[in-house]
Amino acid sequence: LSLTLAARPEPGGFANLFVGTTVPVSQLVDIDGAPVLLRGHQLMVVDFWATWCLPCLVATPTLEDLHTDLADRGLAIVAVSDEDARSIRRYRDRARVPWTLVSDPTAQLQSELMVEAIPTWFVVDADGTVVAVYSGANGVAALDADVRRRLAAPAADD
């Protein structure tokens, strides 16, 4: 099997190849041991991030605004890191992160979705279909606008 790409898809890198496909049904659990499914919400943002990643941390206020403004409209955020659960728990407790956090120390899901860099965000509909992928520090504004458009909500600074 060979795959030839004429140009690297941007933004989101090779992860953009997954737009229109169904997210893998990985056996994920959150950092407290509860199972996590990447479907079943009106809209879900799957955030690939790390506690040490400055662009990831810079994006956090935008994710907080999305969570605050849109959780009652069916938005769920699942943040996946390849760090150990203990480190992520410490970060959650210090930063008071309200959304679901997953430790994937083998980076299985990141590998399955061809995530090349963090932060990368997958926008997933209720059926588990990837509808958009955003990546990098500049991608968070586009993510914000897209999620708000899909859930018909005004921007946080309006």
C-alpha positions in Angstrom: 0.0 0.0 0.0 1.4 3.4 -0.9 0.0 6.9 -0.4 1.2 9.8 -2.4 0.3 13.4 -1.4 1.0 16.2 -3.8 0.9 18.8 -1.0 0.7 18.7 2.8 -2.9 19.6 3.9 -3.0 22.7 6.1 -4.1 23.6 8.7 -4.3 20.4 10.7 -1.7 18.5 8.7 -2.4 15.0 7.7 -5.2 14.9 10.3 -7.3 16.8 7.8 -7.5 13.5 5.9 -10.0 12.4 8.5 -12.6 15.1 7.8 -15.7 13.2 6.8 -14.7 10.0 8.5 -15.8 8.5 11.8 -13.4 8.9 14.8 -12.0 5.6 16.0 -13.8 3.9 18.8 -10.8 3.8 21.1 -11.0 2.5 24.6 -10.5 5.8 26.3 -10.9 6.6 30.0 -10.7 10.0 31.7 -8.1 10.7 34.3 -10.5 9.6 37.0 -11.2 6.2 35.3 -14.5 6.9 33.7 -15.0 5.6 30.1 -15.0 8.3 27.3 -16.8 8.0 24.0 -15.9 10.4 21.2 -19.5 10.7 20.0 -23.0 11.2 21.3 -22.9 15.0 21.9 -24.4 17.6 19.6 -20.8 18.7 18.9 -17.5 17.6 20.5 -14.0 19.2 20.4 -11.3 16.6 20.8 -8.2 18.6 21.9 -4.8 17.1 21.6 -2.6 19.1 24.0 0.0 18.9 26.8 0.5 20.7 30.1 4.0 21.9 28.9 2.8 23.2 25.5 2.6 27.0 25.5 0.3 27.3 22.5 -2.0 24.8 24.1 -2.1 26.9 27.3 -2.6 30.1 25.3 -5.7 28.4 23.7 -7.2 27.5 27.1 -9.2 30.7 27.6 -10.9 30.2 24.2 -11.8 26.6 25.2 -13.0 27.9 28.6 -15.3 30.4 26.8 -16.6 27.8 24.4 -17.3 25.5 27.4 -19.0 28.2 29.4 -21.1 29.5 26.5 -22.0 26.2 24.7 -22.0 23.3 27.1 -25.8 23.8 27.5 -26.2 23.7 23.7 -24.5 20.3 23.5 -20.8 21.0 23.3 -18.4 18.6 24.9 -14.7 19.1 25.1 -12.4 16.1 25.6 -8.7 17.0 26.0 -6.2 14.1 25.2 -2.6 14.2 26.4 0.1 11.6 26.2 1.2 12.6 29.7 0.5 10.4 32.7 -2.9 10.9 34.6 -1.2 12.1 37.8 0.4 15.1 35.9 -2.8 15.9 34.2 -4.8 15.7 37.5 -2.3 18.2 39.1 -2.8 20.5 36.2 -6.6 20.2 36.3 -6.7 20.9 40.0 -4.5 23.9 39.7 -6.1 25.4 36.5 -9.7 24.2 37.5 -10.3 22.7 34.0 -14.0 21.8 33.8 -14.0 19.5 30.7 -13.0 15.9 30.3 -9.3 15.1 30.4 -7.8 11.9 29.1 -4.4 10.4 29.6 -3.3 8.4 26.5 0.4 7.6 27.4 1.0 5.4 24.4 -0.4 8.2 22.1 -2.6 5.6 20.4 -5.4 8.0 19.5 -3.0 10.6 18.4 -1.3 8.1 16.1 -4.6 6.7 14.8 -5.7 10.3 13.8 -2.2 11.2 12.4 -1.9 14.2 14.8 1.5 15.6 14.0 1.6 18.6 16.4 -0.1 20.0 19.3 -2.4 21.7 19.8 -4.7 20.1 17.3 -8.5 20.1 17.6 -10.9 17.7 15.9 -14.5 18.9 15.7 -16.8 15.8 15.9 -20.6 15.7 15.3 -23.1 13.6 17.2 -22.5 10.6 15.0 -18.8 10.6 15.6 -18.0 12.1 12.2 -15.0 14.5 12.0 -16.3 17.7 10.5 -13.2 19.9 10.9 -9.6 19.9 12.1 -7.6 22.9 13.4 -4.0 23.0 14.5 -1.5 25.4 16.0 -1.7 28.6 17.9 -3.5 30.4 15.0 -6.1 27.6 14.6 -7.9 28.4 17.9 -9.7 31.5 16.5 -11.0 29.5 13.5 -12.0 26.7 15.9 -13.9 29.2 18.0 -15.7 30.7 15.1 -16.6 27.3 13.6 -17.9 25.8 16.8 -20.0 28.8 17.5 -21.4 28.8 13.9 -22.3 25.1 14.2 -24.1 25.7 17.4 -25.4 29.1 16.4 -23.9 31.1 19.2 -22.4 34.6 19.3 -18.6 35.1 19.8 -17.4 35.4 23.4 -16.4 39.1 23.0 -19.8 40.1 21.5 
